[in-house]
Amino acid sequence: QVQLQESGGGLVQAGGSLRPFCTTPGLSPDDVLMGWFRQAPGKTREGVSCISANGSITFYTTNVKGRFTISRDIAKKTVYLQMNNLTPEDAAMYHCAADVDCGRAIFGDRRRSIWGQGTQVTVSS
């Protein structure tokens, strides 16, 4: 069974940075679109960012543009989300997902998307 493994979350002060990452040991990395979602308590899940199989196309939701950067290392089967200038509004459980819809203007999960357990991001004000 394919599993995704997230890590790299944590507690940071507002204005700080974190770099959660997701490893995909059971996937063929060069043909899978990957993405990050987040969900805060009492809020709906939000698509944050996604990246195409070869990394040439990325998408960011509006409120993280200019602060977050998604990247992937195909050889290491790892996807990273560099998060800078964090605010309390960024606090959430961040989930990695594989096999998503990802384009320059679209990002969403699919019925067959594969999910990780999540990594918690907490931002203190």
C-alpha positions in Angstrom: 0.0 0.0 0.0 1.3 3.4 -1.0 2.0 5.7 1.9 3.0 9.3 2.2 5.1 10.4 5.1 5.1 14.1 6.2 7.4 15.8 8.6 8.9 19.2 9.3 6.0 21.0 10.9 6.3 22.6 14.3 5.9 25.7 16.4 7.2 29.0 15.2 6.7 32.6 16.0 4.9 34.9 13.5 7.3 36.0 10.8 9.3 32.7 11.1 9.8 29.9 8.6 9.2 26.2 8.4 9.9 23.6 5.7 7.6 20.6 5.9 8.3 17.8 3.5 6.6 14.7 2.2 8.3 11.5 1.1 6.6 9.1 -1.2 8.6 5.8 -1.1 5.9 3.8 -2.8 5.3 6.1 -5.8 7.0 6.5 -9.1 7.9 10.2 -8.7 8.2 11.2 -12.3 4.5 10.9 -13.2 2.7 12.0 -10.1 1.3 15.4 -9.4 1.7 16.3 -5.7 0.1 18.9 -3.5 -0.3 20.3 0.0 -3.6 21.0 1.7 -4.2 22.4 5.1 -7.1 22.3 7.6 -7.5 24.4 10.7 -10.0 23.5 13.5 -13.5 24.5 12.5 -12.5 25.4 8.9 -12.8 23.6 5.6 -9.8 22.0 4.0 -7.9 24.4 1.8 -5.6 23.6 -1.1 -2.3 25.4 -0.5 0.1 24.5 -3.3 0.7 21.9 -5.9 3.5 20.9 -8.3 3.6 19.0 -11.6 5.4 15.7 -12.0 8.5 17.4 -13.5 8.3 20.5 -11.3 7.7 22.9 -14.2 4.2 23.9 -13.1 3.3 25.1 -9.7 0.1 26.6 -8.2 -0.3 28.6 -5.0 -3.5 29.7 -3.3 -3.7 33.5 -3.1 -2.9 34.0 0.5 0.4 32.2 0.4 1.8 33.6 -2.9 5.1 35.2 -2.4 5.6 33.5 1.0 5.5 29.7 0.2 7.5 27.8 -2.3 6.8 24.2 -3.3 9.6 22.0 -4.8 10.4 18.4 -5.3 13.4 16.2 -5.5 12.6 13.3 -7.8 15.6 11.3 -6.8 14.7 11.5 -3.1 11.0 11.1 -3.8 10.4 14.1 -1.7 8.2 17.2 -2.0 9.0 20.3 0.1 6.9 23.3 1.1 9.1 26.2 2.2 6.9 28.5 4.3 8.3 32.0 5.1 6.8 35.0 6.9 4.3 32.7 8.7 1.3 34.3 10.3 -1.2 32.8 12.9 -3.6 32.4 10.0 -1.3 29.8 8.5 -1.6 27.5 11.6 -3.2 24.2 10.6 -2.6 20.5 10.0 -0.8 20.3 6.7 -1.4 17.2 4.6 0.5 16.0 1.6 -1.5 14.4 -1.2 -0.4 12.5 -4.3 -2.3 12.2 -7.6 -4.0 15.5 -7.6 -5.3 17.9 -10.2 -2.6 20.5 -10.6 -2.3 23.3 -13.2 -1.3 26.9 -13.3 -4.8 28.0 -12.3 -6.3 24.9 -10.7 -5.6 22.6 -7.8 -7.8 20.0 -6.3 -7.9 16.5 -5.0 -9.3 13.5 -6.8 -11.3 10.6 -5.6 -8.2 8.4 -6.0 -5.8 10.9 -4.3 -3.4 9.4 -1.7 -3.1 11.2 1.6 -0.5 11.4 4.4 -1.3 11.7 8.0 -0.3 15.3 8.2 2.1 17.5 10.1 1.0 20.2 12.5 2.1 23.8 12.0 1.5 26.2 14.9 2.3 29.9 14.7 2.4 32.1 17.8 1.7 35.8 17.6 
